[in-house]
Amino acid sequence: MENRSRNNDLIAQSYVEYYNEVLNYISVRVTDIFDAENIAQDVWVRLLEYDKELSAESLRSFIYTVARNLVNDHLRHIYRVRAVVNDDISVAANIVDHTTEAMIVARDIARFEAKCVKALPERRRIIYVFARFEDKSADDIAIGMNLSLRTVENQLCRARRTVRGFISAIA
């Protein structure tokens, strides 16, 4: 308990003493000032969560180590998000390059799917339509139709298998 109290006193003192300095350090590396402020706050949150005893002599370097690690984590996250966005953009660009033939094939498959769905038993058809066209989860469908989750999952599996078999037979 005494160790925690001593750590908290050191952390409070270091916050007053180093906050602006650490914020500047982070701001140079992170372009968004709001992100930099959040990361700077996270530095002291991490210090408060630290279980081991902190020493006044090494606290400043420890603060900068935590700040550097948080900045690296933040930048890694940004790069990952950008990579996903770039992938999505390239996929979208490929989708736009559809030929007339591909569009006709897609329309035909959609028409065959609609025919197959109409042939499904009523409850199975309703479950399939909710899941496929209205993007409802199995949980939502189960609650809405007053069925067990397992029943919805089984009916959805059977409906998908039927539709897939029908489409693969014509393709």
Buried (B, 14 or more C-beta within 10 A) or exposed (E): EEEEEEBEEBBEEBBEEBBEBBBEBBBEBBEEEEBBBBBBBBBBEBBEEEEEEBEEEEBBEBBBEBBBEBBEEBEEEBEEEEEEEEEEEEEEEEEEEEEEEEEEEEEEEEEBBEEBBEEBEEBBBBBBBBBBEEEBEBEBBBEEBEBEEEBBBBBBEBBBEBBEEBBEEEE
